[in-house]
Amino acid sequence: NSGNGKYVYVPDDAAIEALKVNAQDSFSLTVSDGTLSDTETLNVNITATNDAPVVTSFKATETGVTVLATDAESDTLTLALASNRVPTGGINGTPTTGTEQSFSITPTVQDGRIAATSIFVNDGSVNSNFVGLLLEGSDATNGVSAAPADIKIAFYGFGGDDVAVTGSGSDSLFGGEGNDTLTSNAGADLLSGGNGDDSLTGGTGNDTLSGGAGVDTATYNLSTDGSDEINLGVETVSSATQNDVVKLGFPIPAATEIRVTFTSANVGNGTGTGTTLDGSLTGAEASARNTVTLQVESFGDQPAGSIGYTDDEGITFEADTGITFDVRDAVSGAQRGNNFNKVVLGTSGNDSYDFGPLTAPPTGPIGRDYYINAGGGNDTVTGTEGSDFLVGGSGNDSLSGGDGNDSYIGGTGNDTIIGGGLGGSGNDTGVDVVVSYNLLTDGSDEINLGTEFGLTSASALDVVNVTHLEDILVVLNTANVGNGIGNGAQRDLLSDAADINTLTVRGISGTQGGTGYIDDEGVLLSINGPRFVVVDAVTGQTNQFLNFTGVNRIALGTSGNDTLHITNNNAVYVVGGAGNDTLTVTSTSQSLIEGGAGDDTITGTGRSDLLDGGTGDDTFSNIDGGATVIGGDGADTLIVSANGFGFGQDENLTGVETLRAATGNTDVSIFMFNQTEALTIIGNDGNNFLEGGNTAGDSIDGGAGDDQLLGYGGNDTLLGGLGNDSLQGGDGTDSLSGG
């Protein structure tokens, strides 16, 4: 500075910082007054700064804690422990200058107290920041409540029934042996119960909950707890009381359903269990499909908010009161129902789930509609008194729905499916549905959907949906439909080939898939694409009436008085069974209706149907002249509503004693000239034209109206009734009365 003769040296802080070592800065200074000058060399000693080491990772696992750290000066680091008890486990690490250095601590069980160890890393001069806190418990009951500080805590409970709560950091709690209670607050925490019946509660943040052996319970609030990952351990065999439990909740005003999505075929397959969930929970999860996803549904039936992930082995999902589950298949997207109170998933072993009738009122949520997927193995499942959905999975399973409107999918293997009402004296009022029975892949299943009698509508029929690549051969004895034989605790000897109280289904070629056995009481068989071809179990004759085109609906009644109205665009086969049945078919195709025993009322399609009344006094209506009507034993009546109606051949009308014009004053013409059986023909209040057969003695009553009566051959009795009638007896000794 020329003004005051001072010269100032200012060091470059950045350059000094970059040196990282002690150094000397030298420079020469020359001063001059214009004539004379002087030069001096100055040396400045610079002392380098020392940065504290930096911890890059503090990770706790079941076996111990791993610490990773770096140092700006590439110093060799050591692990610094500040504690009231130094762990006796190994402190391992091979520091490498200039790279990330690793250290590990193996926790050990303490003697009657909790050892707290604060963990730092040291570079020979200074410590790193406070990394984390290691808490080591004893085999007694340990209690830990972490302070709300943003540090990482690793707690190891070892034995005893431990109670531990995390802080606000990302903490790890390991319960070890015993029935532990572990609770998360803030942060992305890891809760691992270990062996024993543990209780795990997630908090805010994306937590990981792991159960281990024992019956574990996880509590998860989908609204506030973030996207948690829950894996409650490996089970190979389970029951209703051995499943792990996930309890779910969220504020009711937001929504009332939780969507549960998984791949049904992967339940209990044993894939991915253990320390990791069933498949990746990131992008690969979509293809692995070995994980259950959970998400709240809005009132628009759309998922919203955080997604939770759980394993699919030996686990039961329960919800708060007022919340139900919407179960979806991850592959097909099919909805199995949205009103389930519980979702139960089995294991790879032979599980036994019995949710039979309660001996006392339920203490949990009102309603007992369960979804139960037994998974792998040969499982035995008994549903509730509610409306359940039962899935056998792989293996030879036994599924019993109990009371209620139950649905079934047997899965691969030779399964036995049993509906409600079996073994009891009461009527099974529930409607059971076999959602899909694939004869090609599902094996030789036995299906008995319960004891019914006196169905009031077709919607009361149990349903079996059959699938195959080819037509299905259905073998049954129609005389035994609805006879009640074999129902109850002992089914219709479903697998006994000699028994004719059961229908069998198999591919028509006999070379594809298995043979199924289905009870013949109050059931509707349905197929789309291929068709059913019916064969008589006694004679072995194929029903030739339908010209081998088959039907895609078969409805079988009960031993009571059934009222069945079947509507279908394709051909339908209906058998009323015993009882006084009312059977109606609405279809654009010809159909086959058999009344069976009892006084039946049969209404055809108005096409070329085959109607068989069976024994009893039957009544037929809505009949086309091209139809075939078999009255059978009893006094049978055919109601005629079409003008110009007539049967041309005897084989089209047998066993029918009475033809009656439909009530009202509609003009009806009945032509029976070619019939040889004696008939009673009765008109209505209209102007009828009534014509008898050509050989037998007919009785013809015109009723009111101006009627024309023609007896033709045989000893006929003609009664004109009211009105101006015309009576002509024809051949034979006839009796004519004008009325």
Protein Blocks (a to p, Z undefined) as FASTA:
>chain_A
ZZnopacddddfklmmmnopacdddddddddehjaccdddddddddddddddddfbdcdd
fkbccdddddfklpacddddddfbdcfbdcdddddehiacdddddddddehiacdddddd
dehjaccddfbdcddddfbdcddddddddbdddddekgajddddddfbdcdddebgajdd
dddfedjddddebgajddddddedjddddebecjddddddfklnopadddebjcfbdcfk
lpccddddddfklpccdcddddfklgonlpoiajbcedjfblmlmmnopaccdddddfko
paedjdddddfehiacdddehiacddddfklopafbjcbfbdcdddfbdcdddfbdcfbd
cfbdgdjdddddebgajddddddfbdcdddebgajddddebgajddddebgcjdddddeh
ihiabdcfbdcddfbacfklnopadddebjcehiabfklpccdddddfbdcdddddfklg
onlpoiajbdghlllmkbckbccdddfklpgocdddddfehiacddehiacddddfklop
acfklnonopabdcdddfbdcddddddfbdcdddebgajdddddddfbdcdddebgajdd
dddehiacdddebgajdddehiafkbccdebgcjdddddfbghiacfbfkloghiabdcd
dedjddcdddfklpcbdcdddddfbdcdddddfkbccdddebgajddddekgajddddeb
gajddddebgajddddeZZ
